Amino acid sequence: MVSFFITHVPPIIYHLFGFILGISLRHHYIYLVPLFLSAGFLLLWNDKQRIIAYTCIMFAFGSLWHQGYAALYEQAASTIPTTPITLTGRVIDIQKTNHRIFKNLVVISLDAIDGASTSWFNPHNKLHIYVTKYPSIEVDDVITIKDALCKKPPQSSYRDHLMREQTIATIFIPKLIPSALSRPTYSYKRLIYNTKILTTKKATSALLPVSQSLYASLFLGNKTYTSSCYESIKEQFRRWGLSHYLARSGLHLVLIVALWVWFFRIIPIPFLYKQLSIAFLVMLYAMLSWSSISFIRALSTFFLCKLCSCIWYYPYNNLHLLTVTALYLLIQNPLHIFYLDFQLSFGITFALAWLNLLKTYQMKLETQMIASS
């Protein structure tokens, strides 16, 4: 088994483990100095200990990055006063909610607070506006709201959730009427959003409300398209312990790609064109649906596989690709590691890829033993 860990397990997995451990123990600064000293000593002393040294460095980096990420959130949240203010921001999303009164959610990216521009390097710049009536604005509009009273999240798990969503405050108003509105002549973000909504409406126009909810949830990842029906279905699935079946996972993307692969087999075109066509269809499907952690994992792994096999012609390891995807998501947002969707999505996929690699290694050993006997 020692040779399996040396020859078949990518070293980056150990680096990811150190990074995750550092994120989880971000308050233990006492370990950082000896870790850096130990890593430097190992790098200078023995080249064979590089894996341990880099793992120690990733541990320290994870701890520092989580602390810095939280500090950036506190810095951004401190700029929001408790008194009425004037906000200027760009609309990045409009969603439906399951709330009984505030049925719509407008997500804006803050550009200025009381005329002062926000920090361009701070990722925590989102504001959630809950409104009763559907707003007469569109995605990518730049709006200004006067006398806005923001509600800061308290020190609780909800604050951690908003930190993960990079949202520094929320606003609850009956109707959103911006005091100033600037709409760009052409916007690809608005085009994608409107096409997504229009495609969903046309695809579900002939379906019953229950079927619309299942289609939007399972195929598009939208759980609030028909919120009342979805809540009823979700309650029935919850009673039987089957709520996870309503969530779109990476398996759905695998099934869709398998259907496209089967379809392109009967088309007499070069192999590279087939792969490019499948990649284009996957990208189009991703643009016209709502993303999640499991979907991003499957999508990133798919494109990495295509890059390695069709563009670079480089042999790849599924564990390696999963590790690169997980490391990218955690660098982008270290709070993912504390939530169940990330843990289950990557944990189960890592376990399956690990068992598959181990089984392949054991079969290879058995074949070699039979051939040598």
PyMOL commands that set and color helices and strands:
alter all, ss='L'
color gray80, all
select helices_A, chain A and resi 2-7+12-24+29-45+47-77+157-164+188-204+209-218+227-239+243-246+250-264+271-287+293-311+318-332+334-338+340-372
alter helices_A, ss='H'
color red, helices_A
select strands_A, chain A and resi 85-96+104-113+116-117+126-131+142-148+167-173+180-182
alter strands_A, ss='S'
color yellow, strands_A
deselect
rebuild
show_as cartoon
